[in-house]
């Protein structure tokens, strides 16, 4: 997925919000905004939005002198999500279709995205969980996911955010775990999950977990390690969580299921859904991508 003009204002907003979140220094806030605007001047619109996000957050980390400015918030979300896990795990097993329920909850966990909203309350998460369990859903897509996971020999599960990975655990436990490898980020970026987070929430005890060697808020293959790219090529099924993974991999020819909550108008238009919708979808077709590009070219 390329970058659209509507993404540029979001880059500026995200840069300022993130700067304010990690520093009280107004001079740093101004520096971040000015630098983001300079980056936008030379922005290659053919690149995916997370390519710009990677540059913005590298800049913020450098200016505040902190290699993981979201560390405390990630720990907070991991602890809160683990408390919810003890309540939600029995719910999954008590339902008529545990896989569908686990997918719904994995999507609910995608609300914990500090790149979109820098403040997420416990009540926001509780409401999203409750809504996710009753919202309309594509049962046919769940059946396709079920079939593909049963047939696959090598499944890569691309994780998204800290806290959210506890909700992912609920889904991963419904998959053939001996076939699953979970992938986290190689370096801190926003509140994306790293190996420390995977260990903290117990994922490393149930499946193999690797990192992708990158600090991009998505999966930009050229910035990932060779070892990860080899694993990506070898996988016959990829499950990709979150908007960043959708943005960076929606044009891939791999067998990918995207699991996310649509939180952005550009993403919603690209997928063909409403903001707030729960999304489980397969690789978008070339025709769909062309139709979306034509729509934004007219705006």
Secondary structure, 3 states (H helix, E strand, C coil): CCCCHHHHHHHHHHHHHHHHHHCCCHHHHHHHHHHHHHHHHCCCCCCCHHHHHHHHHHHHHHHHCCCCCCHHHHHHHHHHHHHHHHHHHHHHHHCCCHHHHHHHHHHHHCCCCCCCCCCCCHHHHHHHHHHHCCCCCCHHHHHHHHHHHHHCCCEEEECCECCHHHHHHHHHCCCCHHHEEEEECCCCCCCECCHHHHHHCCHHHCCEEEECCCCCCCCCHHHCCHHHHHHHHHCCEEEEEHHHHHHHHCCCCCCEEEEEECCCHHHHHHHCCCCCCEEEEECCCHHHHHHHHHHHHCC
